[in-house]
């Protein structure tokens, strides 16, 4: 991906001014929503190391196998970002994707926690 390309997270910003610096480890996500968007972009770009590093240790899988994943991510809609307190937040989103030509949508309410100034994805609840 070129730095001037539109960021896959749907922010409308160039990748270099959006999720690129987060993926490169230059800075942490300032909000749970920013982390969620960067994680979506990481799935699009198959950045397994970033996904694992931003997954809370209590729920993080030991590995991901995105190379075997033939999903084509089509778009992200963030419906709500809610801060419960200084260290807990949720993000309600819908991600659209295609597998073997068939369209799907993932609607999730994701939970995030902030520790030592960094946001982490904890888990999510699938919504209808």
Secondary structure as GFF3:
##gff-version 3
##sequence-region A 1 128
A	DSSP	three_ten_helix	15	17	.	.	.	ID=ss1
A	DSSP	alpha_helix	20	23	.	.	.	ID=ss2
A	DSSP	alpha_helix	32	45	.	.	.	ID=ss3
A	DSSP	alpha_helix	48	53	.	.	.	ID=ss4
A	DSSP	three_ten_helix	66	68	.	.	.	ID=ss5
A	DSSP	beta_strand	72	85	.	.	.	ID=ss6
A	DSSP	beta_strand	88	99	.	.	.	ID=ss7
A	DSSP	beta_strand	102	115	.	.	.	ID=ss8
A	DSSP	beta_strand	118	126	.	.	.	ID=ss9
###
